Amino acid sequence: MSVQRLGYMGFEVADVPAWRAFMTEKLGAMEASSSENSARFRIDSRSGRA
């Protein structure tokens, strides 16, 4: 069985800036939106859905 589609994943972290650096620098995710206390990232071409 292989992954066909990946939906949403949520994480609660203590250090948002460290997570932001990990997601963008190590995983290559694009930051979609952010604030001081939260961030959203995308790894595919689909736009965010509410």
Phi and psi in degrees as a GROMACS rama.xvg file:
@    title "Ramachandran Plot"
@    xaxis  label "Phi"
@    yaxis  label "Psi"
@TYPE xy
-118.66  159.218  SER-2
-75.1417  124.695  VAL-3
-97.4689  -41.7337  GLN-4
-145.993  148.607  ARG-5
-122.125  126.111  LEU-6
-83.5972  -133.09  GLY-7
-100.12  147.13  TYR-8
-131.234  136.329  MET-9
-120.77  142.792  GLY-10
-133.485  140.794  PHE-11
-107.388  120.08  GLU-12
-126.726  155.253  VAL-13
-83.2163  -28.2762  ALA-14
-122.85  89.0937  ASP-15
-62.7853  -43.2497  VAL-16
-59.4044  -38.3659  PRO-17
-66.5361  -41.0736  ALA-18
-64.1337  -41.3592  TRP-19
-59.6899  -45.3021  ARG-20
-63.8576  -42.8492  ALA-21
-60.9759  -47.7082  PHE-22
-63.5276  -43.0171  MET-23
-83.398  -42.6299  THR-24
-83.6209  -36.5262  GLU-25
-94.9906  -41.6349  LYS-26
-95.914  -14.3584  LEU-27
76.5607  20.0736  GLY-28
-75.3375  152.393  ALA-29
-98.6079  133.583  MET-30
-76.3277  123.293  GLU-31
-91.1075  -38.3511  ALA-32
-162.318  158.004  SER-33
-161.698  164.136  SER-34
-142.665  -174.422  SER-35
-64.047  -32.3618  GLU-36
-109.149  1.92102  ASN-37
-153.2  162.469  SER-38
-155.555  147.518  ALA-39
-123.643  141.276  ARG-40
-130.634  155.663  PHE-41
-129.507  145.886  ARG-42
-126.23  6.40844  ILE-43
-133.984  -175.974  ASP-44
-90.1573  -2.69506  SER-45
-77.6018  141.525  ARG-46
-77.3702  159.758  SER-47
-65.3999  146.56  GLY-48
-119.192  141.859  ARG-49
